[in-house]
């Protein structure tokens, strides 16, 4: 979940180029650790549970189809020595069609899952963006940079510019957003979903 939501936040936390600092004008900048923000974001656990549950349902459907393909392939390999050339060709084409169906389903589930992920995470990312926007305006910052461990564009900075704790305090005082629940008819529990967070169907 951390990586999913943090990736969604990358677009929300702007980066700065040298051109923005030119002209001899002082530019007030702050930075935050988005991974820490998402740990504190209200609604995170609910979003994780929903995506994991729906992801597992997609995985179950894909696994069922894969098992069907494997069973038919095993039977084909067993019967192949006694099959006529025409029957071999027919069964080979049938197996190829099943494999294609599996790939098509996986692609469809991938698209459905990605769309659902955006829908579920939108209330959380919107909430975090509002908190950062409010802090930026209150502190008169020109911009807020992302400063996550191992993935930060900042080499060195005054620790007083780190407003992560302020943002976390603001988030904890914010009411959890309404997370879109599983829709009627949608899978209830995509490939390779493992805790602590969901992953999309395997490609």
LUMRO-141476 format. One record per residue: residue number from 1; residue in one letter; z, x, y of N, C-alpha, C in turn. Coordinates in Angstrom, 1 decimal, always signed. Layout:
LUMRO-141476
    nr   rest     n_up   n_east   n_north    ca_up   ca_east   ca_north     c_up   c_east   c_north
   NUM      a        Z        X         Y        Z         X          Y        Z        X         Y
...
end
This chain:
LUMRO-141476
    nr   rest     n_up   n_east   n_north    ca_up   ca_east   ca_north     c_up   c_east   c_north
     1      x     +0.0     +0.8      -1.2     +0.0      +0.0       +0.0     +0.0     +0.9      +1.2
     2      x     +0.7     +2.0      +1.2     +0.8      +2.8       +2.4     -0.6     +3.3      +2.8
     3      x     -1.4     +3.8      +1.9     -2.7      +4.3       +2.2     -3.6     +3.2      +2.7
     4      x     -3.5     +2.0      +2.1     -4.4      +0.9       +2.5     -4.1     +0.5      +3.9
     5      x     -2.8     +0.3      +4.3     -2.5      -0.2       +5.6     -2.6     +0.9      +6.6
     6      x     -2.3     +2.1      +6.3     -2.5      +3.2       +7.2     -3.9     +3.4      +7.6
     7      x     -4.8     +3.3      +6.6     -6.2      +3.4       +6.8     -6.7     +2.3      +7.8
     8      x     -6.1     +1.1      +7.6     -6.5      +0.0       +8.5     -6.0     +0.3     +10.0
     9      x     -4.9     +1.1     +10.1     -4.4      +1.4      +11.4     -5.1     +2.5     +12.1
    10      x     -5.9     +3.3     +11.4     -6.6      +4.4      +12.0     -7.5     +3.9     +13.1
    11      x     -8.1     +2.8     +12.9     -9.0      +2.2      +13.9     -8.2     +1.7     +15.1
    12      x     -6.9     +1.5     +14.9     -6.1      +0.9      +16.0     -5.4     +2.0     +16.9
    13      x     -5.3     +3.2     +16.3     -4.6      +4.3      +17.1     -5.7     +5.2     +17.5
    14      x     -6.1     +5.2     +18.8     -7.2      +6.1      +19.3     -6.9     +7.5     +19.3
    15      x     -7.9     +8.3     +19.1     -7.8      +9.8      +19.2     -8.4    +10.2     +20.6
    16      x     -8.2    +11.4     +21.0     -8.6     +11.9      +22.3     -9.4    +13.1     +22.2
    17      x    -10.5    +13.2     +23.0    -11.3     +14.3      +23.0    -11.0    +15.2     +24.2
    18      x    -11.5    +16.4     +24.3    -11.2     +17.3      +25.4    -11.7    +16.6     +26.7
    19      x    -12.8    +15.9     +26.7    -13.3     +15.3      +27.9    -12.3    +14.4     +28.6
    20      x    -11.5    +13.7     +27.8    -10.6     +12.8      +28.3     -9.5    +13.5     +29.1
    21      x     -9.3    +14.8     +28.8     -8.2     +15.5      +29.5     -8.7    +16.3     +30.7
    22      x    -10.0    +16.2     +31.0    -10.6     +17.0      +32.0    -10.3    +16.5     +33.4
    23      x    -10.8    +17.1     +34.4    -10.7     +16.6      +35.8     -9.5    +17.0     +36.5
    24      x     -8.6    +17.8     +35.8     -7.3     +18.2      +36.4     -6.3    +17.1     +36.6
    25      x     -6.5    +16.0     +36.0     -5.6     +14.9      +36.1     -4.6    +14.9     +34.9
    26      x     -3.3    +14.7     +35.2     -2.3     +14.6      +34.2     -2.5    +13.3     +33.4
    27      x     -2.5    +13.5     +32.0     -2.7     +12.3      +31.2     -1.5    +12.2     +30.3
    28      x     -0.8    +11.1     +30.4     +0.4     +10.9      +29.6     +0.1    +10.3     +28.2
    29      x     +0.4    +11.0     +27.2     +0.0     +10.7      +25.8     +1.3    +10.6     +24.9
    30      x     +1.3     +9.7     +24.0     +2.4      +9.7      +23.0     +1.7     +9.7     +21.6
    31      x     +2.6     +9.8     +20.6     +2.0      +9.8      +19.2     +3.0     +9.1     +18.3
    32      x     +2.5     +8.6     +17.1     +3.3      +7.9      +16.2     +2.9     +8.3     +14.8
    33      x     +3.8     +8.1     +13.9     +3.6      +8.3      +12.4     +3.3     +6.9     +11.8
    34      x     +2.0     +6.6     +11.6     +1.7      +5.3      +11.1     +2.2     +4.9      +9.8
    35      x     +2.4     +6.0      +8.9     +3.0      +5.7       +7.6     +4.4     +5.2      +7.7
    36      x     +5.1     +5.8      +8.6     +6.5      +5.4       +8.9     +6.5     +4.0      +9.4
    37      x     +5.6     +3.7     +10.3     +5.5      +2.3      +10.9     +5.3     +1.3      +9.8
    38      x     +4.4     +1.6      +8.9     +4.1      +0.6       +7.8     +5.2     +0.4      +6.9
    39      x     +6.1     +1.4      +6.7     +7.3      +1.3       +5.9     +8.2     +0.2      +6.5
    40      x     +8.2     +0.2      +7.8     +9.1      -0.8       +8.5     +8.5     -2.1      +8.9
    41      x     +7.1     -2.2      +8.7     +6.4      -3.4       +9.1     +6.9     -4.7      +8.3
    42      x     +7.4     -5.7      +9.0     +7.7      -6.9       +8.4     +6.5     -7.5      +7.7
    43      x     +6.7     -8.1      +6.5     +5.6      -8.7       +5.8     +4.8     -7.7      +4.8
    44      x     +5.2     -6.4      +4.9     +4.5      -5.4       +4.0     +4.7     -5.7      +2.5
    45      x     +5.9     -6.1      +2.1     +6.2      -6.3       +0.7     +5.4     -7.6      +0.2
    46      x     +5.4     -8.6      +1.1     +4.6      -9.8       +0.7     +3.2     -9.5      +0.5
    47      x     +2.6     -8.7      +1.4     +1.2      -8.4       +1.3     +0.9     -7.6      +0.1
    48      x     +1.8     -6.7      -0.2     +1.6      -5.9       -1.5     +1.6     -6.7      -2.7
    49      x     +2.6     -7.7      -2.7     +2.7      -8.6       -3.9     +1.5     -9.4      -4.1
    50      x     +0.9     -9.9      -3.0     -0.2     -10.8       -3.1     -1.4    -10.0      -3.5
    51      x     -1.7     -8.8      -3.0     -2.8      -8.0       -3.3     -2.7     -7.5      -4.8
    52      x     -1.5     -7.2      -5.2     -1.3      -6.7       -6.6     -1.6     -7.8      -7.5
    53      x     -1.1     -9.0      -7.3     -1.2     -10.2       -8.2     -2.7    -10.5      -8.3
    54      x     -3.4    -10.6      -7.2     -4.8     -11.0       -7.2     -5.6     -9.9      -7.8
    55      x     -5.2     -8.7      -7.5     -6.0      -7.5       -8.1     -5.9     -7.5      -9.6
    56      x     -4.7     -7.8     -10.1     -4.5      -7.8      -11.6     -5.3     -8.9     -12.2
    57      x     -5.5    -10.0     -11.5     -6.3     -11.1      -12.1     -7.8    -10.6     -12.2
    58      x     -8.3     -9.9     -11.2     -9.6      -9.4      -11.3     -9.8     -8.4     -12.4
    59      x     -8.8     -7.6     -12.6     -8.8      -6.6      -13.6     -8.8     -7.3     -15.0
    60      x     -8.0     -8.3     -15.2     -8.0      -9.0      -16.4     -9.4     -9.6     -16.8
    61      x    -10.1    -10.1     -15.8    -11.4     -10.7      -16.1    -12.4     -9.6     -16.5
    62      x    -12.3     -8.5     -15.8    -13.2      -7.3      -16.1    -12.9     -6.8     -17.5
    63      x    -11.6     -6.7     -17.8    -11.2      -6.2      -19.1    -11.7     -7.0     -20.2
    64      x    -11.6     -8.3     -20.0    -12.1      -9.3      -21.0    -13.6     -9.1     -21.3
    65      x    -14.3     -9.0     -20.2    -15.8      -8.8      -20.4    -16.1     -7.4     -21.1
    66      x    -15.3     -6.4     -20.7    -15.5      -5.1      -21.3    -15.2     -5.1     -22.8
    67      x    -14.1     -5.8     -23.1    -13.8      -5.9      -24.5    -14.9     -6.6     -25.3
    68      x    -15.5     -7.6     -24.7    -16.6      -8.3      -25.4    -17.8     -7.3     -25.6
    69      x    -18.1     -6.5     -24.6    -19.2      -5.5      -24.7    -18.8     -4.5     -25.8
    70      x    -17.6     -4.0     -25.8    -17.2      -3.0      -26.8    -17.2     -3.6     -28.2
    71      x    -16.8     -4.8     -28.4    -16.8      -5.4      -29.7    -18.2     -5.6     -30.3
    72      x    -19.1     -6.0     -29.4    -20.5      -6.2      -29.8    -21.2     -4.8     -30.1
    73      x    -20.9     -3.8     -29.3    -21.4      -2.5      -29.5    -20.9     -1.9     -30.9
    74      x    -19.6     -2.1     -31.2    -19.1      -1.6      -32.4    -19.8     -2.3     -33.6
    75      x    -20.0     -3.6     -33.5    -20.7      -4.3      -34.6    -22.1     -3.8     -34.7
    76      x    -22.8     -3.6     -33.6    -24.2      -3.1      -33.6    -24.3     -1.7     -34.4
    77      x    -23.3     -0.8     -34.0    -23.3      +0.5      -34.6    -23.1     +0.4     -36.1
    78      x    -22.2     -0.6     -36.5    -21.9      -0.8      -37.9    -23.1     -1.3     -38.7
    79      x    -23.9     -2.3     -38.1    -25.0      -3.0      -38.8    -26.3     -2.2     -38.6
    80      x    -26.4     -1.3     -37.7    -27.6      -0.6      -37.4    -28.4     -0.1     -38.6
    81      x    -27.7     +0.6     -39.5    -28.5      +1.2      -40.7    -29.3     +0.2     -41.5
    82      x    -28.8     -1.1     -41.5    -29.5      -2.1      -42.3    -30.4     -3.1     -41.4
    83      x    -30.5     -2.8     -40.2    -31.2      -3.7      -39.3    -32.7     -3.3     -39.2
    84      x    -33.5     -4.3     -39.0    -34.9      -4.0      -38.8    -35.2     -3.5     -37.4
    85      x    -36.3     -2.8     -37.2    -36.6      -2.2      -35.9    -36.6     -3.3     -34.8
    86      x    -37.1     -4.5     -35.2    -37.2      -5.6      -34.2    -35.8     -6.1     -33.8
    87      x    -34.9     -6.2     -34.8    -33.6      -6.6      -34.5    -32.8     -5.6     -33.7
    88      x    -33.0     -4.3     -34.0    -32.4      -3.2      -33.3    -32.8     -3.3     -31.8
    89      x    -34.0     -3.5     -31.6    -34.5      -3.6      -30.2    -34.0     -4.8     -29.5
    90      x    -33.9     -5.9     -30.2    -33.3      -7.1      -29.6    -31.9     -7.0     -29.2
    91      x    -31.1     -6.4     -30.1    -29.7      -6.2      -29.9    -29.4     -5.1     -28.8
    92      x    -30.2     -4.1     -28.8    -30.1      -3.1      -27.7    -30.3     -3.7     -26.4
    93      x    -31.3     -4.5     -26.2    -31.6      -5.2      -25.0    -30.4     -6.1     -24.6
    94      x    -29.9     -6.8     -25.6    -28.8      -7.7      -25.3    -27.5     -6.9     -24.8
    95      x    -27.3     -5.8     -25.4    -26.2      -4.9      -25.0    -26.4     -4.4     -23.6
    96      x    -27.6     -4.0     -23.3    -27.9      -3.6      -21.9    -27.7     -4.7     -20.9
    97      x    -28.1     -5.9     -21.3    -27.9      -7.0      -20.4    -26.4     -7.3     -20.1
    98      x    -25.5     -7.1     -21.2    -24.1      -7.3      -21.0    -23.5     -6.2     -20.1
    99      x    -24.0     -5.0     -20.3    -23.5      -3.9      -19.5    -23.9     -4.2     -18.0
   100      x    -25.1     -4.7     -17.8    -25.5      -5.0      -16.4    -24.6     -6.1     -15.8
   101      x    -24.3     -7.1     -16.7    -23.5      -8.2      -16.2    -22.1     -7.6     -15.8
   102      x    -21.6     -6.7     -16.6    -20.3      -6.1      -16.3    -20.3     -5.4     -15.0
   103      x    -21.4     -4.6     -14.7    -21.5      -3.9      -13.4    -21.6     -4.9     -12.3
   104      x    -22.4     -5.9     -12.5    -22.5      -6.9      -11.4    -21.2     -7.6     -11.1
   105      x    -20.4     -8.0     -12.1    -19.1      -8.6      -11.9    -18.2     -7.7     -11.2
   106      x    -18.2     -6.4     -11.6    -17.4      -5.4      -10.9    -17.7     -5.3      -9.4
   107      x    -19.0     -5.3      -9.1    -19.4      -5.2       -7.7    -19.0     -6.5      -6.9
   108      x    -19.1     -7.6      -7.6    -18.7      -8.9       -6.9    -17.2     -8.9      -6.7
   109      x    -16.4     -8.5      -7.7    -15.0      -8.4       -7.5    -14.6     -7.4      -6.4
   110      x    -15.3     -6.3      -6.4    -15.0      -5.3       -5.3    -15.2     -6.0      -3.9
   111      x    -16.3     -6.7      -3.7    -16.5      -7.3       -2.4    -15.4     -8.4      -2.1
   112      x    -15.1     -9.2      -3.2    -14.1     -10.2       -3.0    -12.7     -9.6      -2.6
   113      x    -12.4     -8.5      -3.3    -11.1      -7.9       -3.1    -11.0     -7.3      -1.7
   114      x    -12.1     -6.6      -1.3    -12.1      -6.0       +0.0    -12.0     -7.0      +1.1
   115      x    -12.7     -8.1      +0.9    -12.6      -9.2       +1.9    -11.1     -9.8      +1.9
   116      x    -10.6    -10.0      +0.8     -9.2     -10.5       +0.7     -8.2     -9.5      +1.3
   117      x     -8.4     -8.2      +1.0     -7.5      -7.2       +1.5     -7.5     -7.3      +3.1
   118      x     -8.6     -7.4      +3.7     -8.7      -7.5       +5.1     -8.0     -8.7      +5.6
   119      x     -8.1     -9.8      +4.9     -7.5     -11.0       +5.3     -6.0    -11.0      +5.2
   120      x     -5.5    -10.4      +4.1     -4.1     -10.3       +3.9     -3.4     -9.3      +4.9
   121      x     -4.1     -8.2      +5.2     -3.5      -7.2       +6.0     -3.6     -7.4      +7.5
   122      x     -4.6     -8.3      +7.9     -4.8      -8.6       +9.3     -3.6     -8.9     +10.1
   123      x     -2.7     -9.8      +9.6     -1.5     -10.2      +10.4     -0.6     -9.0     +10.6
   124      x     -0.5     -8.1      +9.6     +0.3      -6.9       +9.8     -0.2     -5.9     +10.8
   125      x     -1.5     -5.6     +10.6     -2.2      -4.7      +11.5     -2.2     -5.2     +13.0
   126      x     -2.4     -6.5     +13.1     -2.4      -7.1      +14.4     -1.0     -7.0     +15.1
   127      x     +0.1     -7.2     +14.3     +1.4      -7.1      +14.7     +1.7     -5.7     +15.2
   128      x     +1.4     -4.7     +14.4     +1.6      -3.3      +14.7     +0.8     -2.9     +16.0
   129      x     -0.4     -3.4     +16.1     -1.2      -3.0      +17.2     -0.6     -3.6     +18.5
   130      x     +0.0     -4.8     +18.4     +0.6      -5.4      +19.6     +1.8     -4.6     +20.0
   131      x     +2.6     -4.1     +19.0     +3.8      -3.3      +19.3     +3.4     -2.0     +20.0
   132      x     +2.3     -1.4     +19.5     +1.9      -0.1      +20.1     +1.3     -0.4     +21.5
   133      x     +0.6     -1.5     +21.6     +0.0      -1.8      +22.9     +1.1     -2.0     +24.0
   134      x     +2.2     -2.8     +23.5     +3.3      -3.0      +24.5     +4.0     -1.7     +24.9
   135      x     +4.2     -0.8     +23.9     +4.9      +0.4      +24.2     +4.0     +1.3     +25.1
   136      x     +2.7     +1.3     +24.9     +1.8      +2.1      +25.7     +1.8     +1.6     +27.1
   137      x     +1.9     +0.3     +27.3     +1.9      -0.3      +28.7     +3.3     +0.0     +29.3
   138      x     +4.3     -0.2     +28.6     +5.7      +0.0      +29.1     +5.9     +1.5     +29.5
   139      x     +5.4     +2.4     +28.7     +5.6      +3.8      +28.9     +4.5     +4.4     +29.8
   140      x     +3.5     +3.6     +30.2     +2.4      +4.1      +31.0     +1.7     +5.3     +30.4
   141      x     +1.5     +5.1     +29.0     +0.7      +6.1      +28.3     -0.8     +5.8     +28.4
   142      x     -1.6     +6.9     +28.5     -3.0      +6.7      +28.6     -3.5     +6.3     +27.2
   143      x     -2.8     +6.8     +26.1     -3.2      +6.5      +24.8     -2.1     +7.0     +23.8
   144      x     -2.1     +6.4     +22.6     -1.2      +6.8      +21.6     -2.0     +7.4     +20.4
   145      x     -1.6     +8.6     +20.0     -2.4      +9.2      +18.9     -1.6     +9.0     +17.5
   146      x     -2.4     +9.1     +16.5     -1.8      +9.1      +15.1     -1.4    +10.5     +14.8
   147      x     -0.2    +10.6     +14.2     +0.3     +11.9      +13.9     +1.0    +11.8     +12.5
   148      x     +0.2    +11.5     +11.5     +0.7     +11.4      +10.1     +0.8    +12.8      +9.4
   149      x     +1.8    +13.1      +8.7     +1.9     +14.4       +8.0     +0.6    +14.6      +7.1
   150      x     +0.0    +15.8      +7.2     -1.1     +16.2       +6.4     -2.4    +15.6      +6.9
   151      x     -2.4    +14.7      +7.8     -3.6     +14.1       +8.3     -3.6    +13.9      +9.8
   152      x     -3.0    +14.9     +10.5     -2.9     +14.7      +11.9     -3.8    +15.7     +12.7
   153      x     -4.4    +15.2     +13.8     -5.2     +16.0      +14.6     -4.4    +16.8     +15.6
   154      x     -3.1    +16.6     +15.6     -2.2     +17.3      +16.6     -1.6    +18.5     +16.0
   155      x     -1.9    +19.7     +16.6     -1.4     +21.0      +16.1     +0.0    +21.2     +16.6
   156      x     +0.3    +20.9     +17.9     +1.6     +21.2      +18.5     +1.8    +20.2     +19.6
   157      x     +3.0    +19.7     +19.7     +3.3     +18.7      +20.8     +4.8    +18.6     +21.0
   158      x     +5.2    +18.2     +22.2     +6.6     +18.0      +22.5     +7.1    +16.8     +21.7
   159      x     +8.2    +17.0     +21.0     +8.7     +16.0      +20.1     +9.2    +14.7     +20.9
   160      x     +9.4    +14.9     +22.2     +9.8     +13.8      +23.0     +8.7    +12.8     +23.2
   161      x     +7.5    +13.2     +22.9     +6.3     +12.3      +23.0     +6.1    +11.4     +21.7
   162      x     +7.0    +11.7     +20.7     +6.9     +10.9      +19.5     +7.7     +9.6     +19.7
   163      x     +6.9     +8.5     +19.7     +7.6      +7.2      +19.9     +7.7     +6.4     +18.6
   164      x     +7.6     +7.1     +17.5     +7.7      +6.4      +16.2     +9.0     +5.6     +16.1
   165      x    +10.1     +6.2     +16.4    +11.4      +5.4      +16.3    +11.4     +4.2     +17.2
   166      x    +10.9     +4.3     +18.4    +10.8      +3.2      +19.3    +10.0     +2.1     +18.7
   167      x     +8.8     +2.5     +18.1     +7.9      +1.5      +17.5     +8.6     +0.8     +16.3
   168      x     +9.3     +1.6     +15.5    +10.0      +1.1      +14.3    +11.1     +0.1     +14.7
   169      x    +11.8     +0.4     +15.7    +12.9      -0.5      +16.2    +12.3     -1.8     +16.7
   170      x    +11.1     -1.7     +17.4    +10.5      -2.9      +17.9     +9.9     -3.7     +16.7
   171      x     +9.4     -3.1     +15.7     +8.9      -3.8      +14.6    +10.0     -4.5     +13.8
   172      x    +11.1     -3.8     +13.6    +12.2      -4.5      +12.9    +12.8     -5.7     +13.6
   173      x    +12.6     -5.7     +14.9    +13.0      -6.9      +15.7    +12.0     -8.0     +15.8
   174      x    +10.8     -7.7     +15.1     +9.7      -8.7      +15.2     +9.7     -9.5     +13.9
   175      x     +9.5    -10.8     +14.1     +9.4     -11.7      +13.0     +8.2    -11.4     +12.1
   176      x     +8.4    -11.5     +10.8     +7.3     -11.2       +9.9     +6.2    -12.1     +10.1
   177      x     +4.9    -11.7     +10.1     +3.8     -12.5      +10.3     +3.6    -13.4      +9.0
   178      x     +2.8    -14.4      +9.2     +2.4     -15.3       +8.0     +1.3    -14.6      +7.3
   179      x     +1.6    -14.3      +6.0     +0.6     -13.6       +5.2     -0.2    -14.7      +4.4
   180      x     -1.6    -14.7      +4.5     -2.4     -15.7       +3.8     -2.1    -15.7      +2.3
   181      x     -1.7    -16.8      +1.8     -1.4     -16.9       +0.4     -2.6    -17.0      -0.4
   182      x     -2.4    -16.9      -1.8     -3.6     -17.0       -2.7     -4.2    -18.4      -2.5
   183      x     -5.5    -18.4      -2.4     -6.3     -19.6       -2.2     -6.4    -20.3      -3.5
   184      x     -6.6    -21.6      -3.4     -6.8     -22.4       -4.6     -8.1    -22.0      -5.3
   185      x     -8.0    -21.7      -6.6     -9.1     -21.3       -7.4     -9.4    -19.8      -7.4
   186      x     -8.6    -19.1      -6.6     -8.7     -17.6       -6.6     -7.9    -17.0      -7.7
   187      x     -8.3    -15.8      -8.1     -7.5     -15.1       -9.2     -6.1    -15.0      -8.8
   188      x     -5.2    -15.1      -9.7     -3.8     -14.9       -9.4     -3.2    -13.7     -10.0
   189      x     -3.5    -12.5     -10.2     -2.7     -11.3      -10.7     -3.5    -10.2     -11.2
   190      x     -7.8     -6.0      -8.7     -9.2      -5.5       -9.1     -8.9     -4.4      -9.9
   191      x     -9.6     -3.7     -10.4     -9.3      -2.8      -11.5     -8.4     -1.7     -11.1
   192      x     -7.6     -1.2     -12.0     -6.8      -0.1      -11.8     -5.6     -0.3     -10.8
   193      x     -5.2     -1.6     -10.7     -4.1      -1.8       -9.8     -2.8     -1.4     -10.4
   194      x     -2.1     -0.5      -9.8     -0.8      +0.1      -10.2     +0.1     +0.1      -9.1
   195      x     +1.4     +0.0      -9.3     +2.4      +0.0       -8.3     +2.5     +1.5      -7.8
   196      x     +2.9     +1.7      -6.5     +3.4      +0.8       -5.6     +2.4     -0.1      -4.8
   197      x     +1.1     +0.2      -4.9     +0.2      -0.6       -4.1     -1.1     -0.9      -4.9
   198      x     -1.9     -1.9      -4.4     -3.1      -2.3       -5.1     -4.3     -1.4      -4.8
   199      x     -5.2     -1.3      -5.7     -6.4      -0.6       -5.6     -7.6     -1.5      -5.9
   200      x     -8.8     -1.3      -5.4     -9.9      -2.1       -5.7    -10.4     -1.9      -7.1
   201      x    -11.3     -2.8      -7.5    -11.9      -2.6       -8.9    -12.6     -1.3      -9.0
   202      x    -12.5     -0.7     -10.2    -13.1      +0.6      -10.5    -14.6     +0.5     -10.4
   203      x    -15.2     +1.5      -9.8    -16.6      +1.5       -9.6    -17.3     +2.3     -10.7
end
